[in-house]
Amino acid sequence: MLTISPEKFAENLESASASSLADGALASAANIILSTAGNELSGVLNTARNCLSLLSILIIGRLCQNLILSIKISIMIILIFLFVLI
Protein backbone atom coordinates (compact mmCIF):
# COMPACT_ATOMS: atom_id res chain seq x y z
CA MET A 1 0.00 0.00 0.00
CA LEU A 2 2.92 2.32 0.61
CA THR A 3 4.27 1.83 -2.91
CA ILE A 4 1.13 2.63 -4.91
CA SER A 5 0.34 5.93 -6.60
CA PRO A 6 -0.86 8.84 -4.42
CA GLU A 7 -4.25 8.75 -6.15
CA LYS A 8 -4.76 5.03 -5.47
CA PHE A 9 -3.51 5.52 -1.89
CA ALA A 10 -6.13 8.25 -1.36
CA GLU A 11 -8.85 5.98 -2.80
CA ASN A 12 -7.80 3.15 -0.49
CA LEU A 13 -7.84 5.47 2.52
CA GLU A 14 -11.34 6.68 1.65
CA SER A 15 -12.68 3.13 1.46
CA ALA A 16 -10.73 2.04 4.55
CA SER A 17 -12.18 4.93 6.56
CA ALA A 18 -15.58 3.22 6.42
CA SER A 19 -14.30 -0.30 7.12
CA SER A 20 -15.32 -2.43 10.08
CA LEU A 21 -12.30 -4.73 9.77
CA ALA A 22 -10.20 -5.36 12.88
CA ASP A 23 -12.99 -3.99 15.08
CA GLY A 24 -12.76 -0.58 13.44
CA ALA A 25 -8.99 -0.22 13.86
CA LEU A 26 -8.54 0.05 10.10
CA ALA A 27 -11.14 2.83 9.84
CA SER A 28 -9.57 4.63 12.78
CA ALA A 29 -6.10 4.51 11.21
CA ALA A 30 -7.44 5.69 7.87
CA ASN A 31 -9.26 8.60 9.48
CA ILE A 32 -6.11 9.62 11.36
CA ILE A 33 -4.14 9.60 8.13
CA LEU A 34 -6.85 11.53 6.28
CA SER A 35 -6.83 14.24 8.95
CA THR A 36 -3.03 14.64 8.97
CA ALA A 37 -1.44 17.64 7.25
CA GLY A 38 0.38 16.92 3.98
CA ASN A 39 3.92 17.72 5.13
CA GLU A 40 3.53 15.73 8.34
CA LEU A 41 1.89 12.86 6.48
CA SER A 42 4.82 12.66 4.09
CA GLY A 43 7.25 12.22 6.98
CA VAL A 44 5.07 9.62 8.67
CA LEU A 45 4.72 7.59 5.48
CA ASN A 46 8.46 7.71 4.84
CA THR A 47 9.05 6.44 8.37
CA ALA A 48 6.51 3.66 7.81
CA ARG A 49 8.21 2.69 4.54
CA ASN A 50 11.56 2.44 6.32
CA CYS A 51 10.12 0.40 9.20
CA LEU A 52 8.33 -1.94 6.82
CA SER A 53 11.26 -2.51 4.49
CA LEU A 54 11.87 -5.85 6.22
CA LEU A 55 8.67 -7.13 4.62
CA SER A 56 10.48 -7.30 1.30
CA ILE A 57 12.78 -9.99 2.67
CA LEU A 58 11.53 -13.39 1.54
CA ILE A 59 11.63 -15.03 4.98
CA ILE A 60 9.64 -12.23 6.58
CA GLY A 61 7.24 -12.31 3.64
CA ARG A 62 6.61 -16.03 4.19
CA LEU A 63 5.98 -15.47 7.88
CA CYS A 64 3.52 -12.68 7.08
CA GLN A 65 1.54 -15.00 4.80
CA ASN A 66 0.70 -17.06 7.88
CA LEU A 67 -0.83 -14.14 9.77
CA ILE A 68 -4.61 -13.92 10.14
CA LEU A 69 -4.62 -10.25 9.13
CA SER A 70 -3.61 -9.33 5.62
CA ILE A 71 -0.48 -7.29 5.02
CA LYS A 72 -2.59 -4.21 4.25
CA ILE A 73 -4.35 -4.37 7.60
CA SER A 74 -1.01 -4.95 9.33
CA ILE A 75 0.43 -1.85 7.68
CA MET A 76 -2.55 0.24 8.78
CA ILE A 77 -2.17 -1.02 12.36
CA ILE A 78 1.54 -0.14 12.30
CA LEU A 79 0.61 3.32 11.04
CA ILE A 80 -1.73 3.71 14.03
CA PHE A 81 1.22 3.09 16.34
CA LEU A 82 3.39 5.51 14.39
CA PHE A 83 0.75 8.24 14.78
CA VAL A 84 0.47 7.52 18.50
CA LEU A 85 4.24 7.90 18.85
CA ILE A 86 4.31 11.23 17.01
Secondary structure, 3 states (H helix, E strand, C coil): CCCCCHHHHHHHHHHHCCCCHHHHHHHHHHHHHHCCCHHHHHHHHHHHHHHHHHHHCHHHHHHHHCCCCCHHHHHHHHHHHHHHHC
